[in-house]
Amino acid sequence: MTPNAAHQSPLTSDHRCPILPAPATRLRASAAALVVPLRRVHRDGIPKVSLDGITLSYKTNGGSQLLALDDINLKVKPGEFLCIVGPSGCGKSTLLHLIAGLQAPTSGRVLIDDKRVEGAGTDRILIFQELGLFPWLTVGKNVEFGMKMKGISRAERKEKTDYYLRLVHLGQFKDSYTHQLSGGMRQRVALARALASEPDVLLMDEPFAALDAQTRDLLHDELERIWSETGRTIIFVTHNVREAVRLGDRVALFTFRPGSVKREFPIDLPRPRQLEDVTVAKSAREILNDLRAEINKSLEEQYGHEAVR
């Protein structure tokens, strides 16, 4: 693994992990048309997600201006798994909100397939750490909620709900309620609900942070499998550097506030990977060496120089 400068060479159309056929081929013939194939970029070299000069500032309660993000420039290939790491408060989650269209940058552009993002859209789905599942709905009704809001027919909703619940190995829990499930199972419900809307881009904000180690490891395997089968583009925010190396094709390291891309690390390790792999640990150590300086800056701001002696 060789670190690259934040401004890399122009994006090329090839990718180490090519987009695989959409999962619709796994459905029986009568239902195959109901699962929409992955939308693709037909022009060579056009990234799925482009962040061009993204800057975000806002007014604090004291009336001063705080620069949260500064000149973010990133390009994400179709089907790429990008992980973002950085110290607390560097704007990682905020950047996902900008890509999702939930918030507008102060300056700069967010582009999807070279088209400017003007607001939220079904081509991008953000999965929060809190999940946002509805406890009064069954697992199946949670998964089909977004489809129902889009006016999709009942028959099509049923077919897609059944398919995506099978994809995350929860088909037998369709009629259960979320309080009857474990934390890891609820995470899979949230993932199935996001996939059922068939977005091009999945935005994941520390989705596994609150889980125990065993459940997290299992969900790493599940997410990697689903990513390989569906070919979706994933942007994954995490504080766990080894998790980023375990999952990502590339890791973008952010500076402390104002957040900017300090360095990008291509992850050239073969898949599947495990957190315990020596190569994963070695690659994570390289990133941590750069991250430590940014963590020290955050500690200095909060506690003063004594905190980092």
PyMOL commands that set and color helices and strands:
alter all, ss='L'
color gray80, all
select helices_A, chain A and resi 23-26+29-32+92-100+139-149+154-167+171-173+178-180+183-196+213-230+241-247+278-303+305-308
alter helices_A, ss='H'
color red, helices_A
select strands_A, chain A and resi 4-5+49-59+65-76+81-85+107-112+115-116+124-127+201-205+233-237+250-254+261-266
alter strands_A, ss='S'
color yellow, strands_A
deselect
rebuild
show_as cartoon
